[in-house]
Amino acid sequence: MTYLPSDIKWIKNVTNAQNGSAYMDKIRGEFTLHFPNQHKGNVTQPKIGDIILIYQKIGGNNVFTHLVTPLDNELLEENRQNHKYGRRVNILAYTPMQNIINVRETDWGNVNFQGISQGNACKIDNIGSVSEPDSLKEVSWNIFKQYFLADYFDSVVTTDSLTAEVERTSPELSVSEGKQRLITHLARERNRDIVNQKKSNAIHGKKLHCEVCGFSFIARFDVEFIECHHIEPISESDERETTLDDLALVCPNCHRMLHRKIEGKFLTIKELQDKVKEQTHNNVCSA
């Protein structure tokens, strides 16, 4: 599975008063991530495929130590006094003790950790003091990038490649939020089967044109080309099965506009169609 910065959805505090640190002997593979008894209901909230950012206090400093992901949805119960509930997780990245990441030296240093330091997994998007969660997810990804285990380093390579593509083709997407959504969209499209089927159906039905503006590469250049847009952005939804009806065929210009906020929000296919029709009407009337 390929992971992305946008998959870092949770942050969790861990402690071990007796040892002075927690899970620092866990450097690869699986382990049980424990939760305080009062947070039993929180244990299974992170979904398979979500990434949990782990932080803890070591030597008096808050530090980041691991990126982990749940292996299953099973709630574990062990014979422990205060942290009897747990979840099996797999390590994606970890920081050796000698290269520990101090939270204050990252953009997380400006975040108010009150309320997210009680051992439960907190959803980053829901933290009140976080104004740009996508930016923090990207920061978290980048500080761990060199510490990804070999089995998951393809995720780093893929993200770097997609970031370069977005920055090359979409220089206006300078805000991390917009960039990360487009990166997520491109990465999740790596499974091309359904996209190819959508285009193939349009070719055979002689409907290979932009669903927004009507532009046809076949009519203009005699080339069977079109781009594919997820009607409901993948980055804004939970994992789901995509059907042909979830996809729209659009030209690159309209596709770019669908991924650009206009008046504070992303336009739907219908809304962009209306804007194109309105502009065309105004041009005709002013001619």
N, C-alpha and C positions, 0 to 999 in steps of 0.2 A: 504494500500500500504506500502511495506517495502522500506525504504530509506537507502542509503549507503553514505559513505564519498564521493565517486565519483560523487554523485548527486549534491554536492555543486559546482555549475558551475559559479555562479555570485557573485559579491560583489558590494554593493551599499551604498553610503554615504547619510545620511538624516540629516536635520537640522530643528531647530525651534528656531529662534533667540529670540522670545518673551518669550518662556518658559524655554530656556536653555537646552532643551532636546526634542526629538521627539519620539512619540509612546511609551513612558515608562509606560503609563496607559494601553497599550495593552499587556495583559499577557496570553491570550488564545483566541481561536476562530478566527474570520475573522476581517479584517480591510482593508481600502483602502490605498495602498502604493502610495504616490504621487511622481510625477516627475516634474522637471522644464519644463516650456513651450517649451524651445528650444530642449528638448529631447523627444518630442512627438513620434517620430519614434522608440524610444528605448523601449517604454512602454511594447509592446507585444512581444519583442524578447525572454525573458525567456519563456520556454515552461512549460506546465503542467507537474509536476514531477520533474522539476529542483528546486534546493534549492538556495535561495538568502541569502548571508551573509550580514547582515546590521551592519554598523558601523557609529559612529557619535562622535562629540566632546562634552564632558560633563566635566565641571570643568577644562577646559583647556587641557584635555587629550583625545586622540582618543581611543574610546572603542568599543567593540563589544557588541551588545545588543540582536539581534534576529536571528534566522533562520526561514525563511518563504518560502512558495511555492505558486505559482499562482493557483487560483481556476478555472479560465477559461481564454479564449483568448479575453475577451471584453475590449476595451479601454473606460475608463470612463472619462467624462468631467464634471467638477464641476465649480461653480461660485467662482473661486479663482483667485487672481491677478497673482501670479508668478508660482504657482504649480497647474494648473487647470486640468492636466491629471493624471489619476491614474489607478491602477490595483488591483482587489480584491485578497488578499492573505490570506493564513491560517498560523497560528503560529505553528511551530513544536517545537521550544525551545526559551526560553528568559532568560535573566539574571536579577535577582532583582538588584535594585540600590545598595544595600549594598554589592553585590558580583560582581560588574561590572568588566569586563575583559579589562585590559589595553593592547592595541595593542602592545606597546613597550615591554611588558613582554612575548610576543609570538614570534614565528619565522616570523610573519608578520612584526615585527619591523624592519627587514632588507629590506623591500620592499619599493621602491620609489612610494609614493602615488600620485605623480604629474600626473594629467590627469585622475585619477580615484576618484577625490574628488569633481566632479561637479554635483553630484546628479543623474547621469545616472547609469544604471546597466552595469558593465564592466565584460566581460567574463574572468575568471581567467586564462584560457589557453592562452589568447591573451595579457596579461600584460607583457610588454617587460622586466621588471626587475625581473620577476619570472622565475627562471631556472628550478624548479621542482614543477610544479603545483599540481601534485598528492600528493606530500608530504605536501604542504600547505593545501590541502583539508582535509587530514587526521588530521593535527594539528587543523584545525577549528572544525572538528567533535569532537575531543577529549576534547577540551576546553568547548564545549557545552554539552558533554555527560551527565553530571549530571543534566542538566537543561531541558532535553527533557520532554515535557508534557506526562502525563500517557498514552494518546491515541497513542503515537508514540514511547513508550519506547521499544516496540518489535523490532524496527529497531536497537536500541542500542544492545539489547540482540543478535539479529541475526548477527550483524557485529562483536561483540566480539567472538561469536562462530565460525564464518567463519575465523576470524583472527587467532584464536587458531588452527584451522584446517590447514590453510595455513602454519603457522609457524611450526607446528608439522610435516607435510608431505613434506614441501618445504623449508627447512632451508636455501637453497641457495638464496631464493628470499628475500634478505635483503634490497634491494632498494625499497623504498615506491612505486615507479611507478609500478614496476612489481608486488608487492604484491597487490596493490589496483586493478590492472586489473584482477588478478586471483580471488580476493574476489568478484569483480563485476560479473565475469563470473559465479562463483559458486552460487551467490545469485540470479542472473537472471534465473538460471536453476531451481529455486525452483518450477516453473511451469513445472512439470515433464511429462505432458501428451504427448507432441510431442516427447520428448526424449524416452519415453517408446514405442511409436509407431514406431520410427526409429529402435529400438532394436528388437521389435517384428517382423517387416518386414524382418529384416536380419535373424532372427532365422528361420522363415518359408521359406525363400528363401535359407536357408543353406549358408548364406554369413556372418556369425557372426565371422569376422576376422578383424584384424587391417588393415585399408586402406592404411597405410604407409608401414609397414614392413611385413604384412601378417600373423602375429602371431595369433593363434587361441587357446583360452582357452578351447574350446570344444575338440579340437584334443589333446591337451596336458594334460588337467586335467579333461575332461568330465564335465566342468562347463560352464553354459551359462552366461558368463561375458564379458563385454566390456565397455569402457567409451565413452562419446559423446562429440565431440568438435564442437564449432561454427566456421565455416569456416571464416566468417568475425567476428572478436572479438566484442562482444556486447559492451564492454567498450569504443570502438573507434567509435561507430556509434550512430546515433540518435535512439529513440525508433522505433521499427519496428515489423511487423508480421513475425515470424520465420516459415519457411516451412521445410519440410523434406530434401529438396535439400540444405538447409543452414547448415545441420549437417553432420559430418563425424564420423564414428566409429573408434576408435583408442585404442591401448593398453596403459596402464598407462605410460610406458617409453616414447613412442612417444608423448603422450599427454603432458607430462612434457616438452619435448623438444619444442613442438609447443608454449608453454607459456614461453619459455626462449629465450632471445635475443642472436642471433649468429651474430657476426660481425656487431652489432649495430641495428639489426632488427629482427622481428619475421618471421620465415619461413612459407611459405604456405605449404599445404599438398604436392603439387608437388615438391617443393624444398627439403622438408625433404625426400620424396621418392627417389629423385635423389641422395641425400647424402647417404642414406642407400644402394642403388644399387652400388654406387661408392665404398663404404667401402667393400661391399660383393665381388665386382670384384677384389679389391686390395688384399683381403684376399686369394681369389682363386689363383691369379697370383703369390702370394708370397709363396704359399704352396709348 
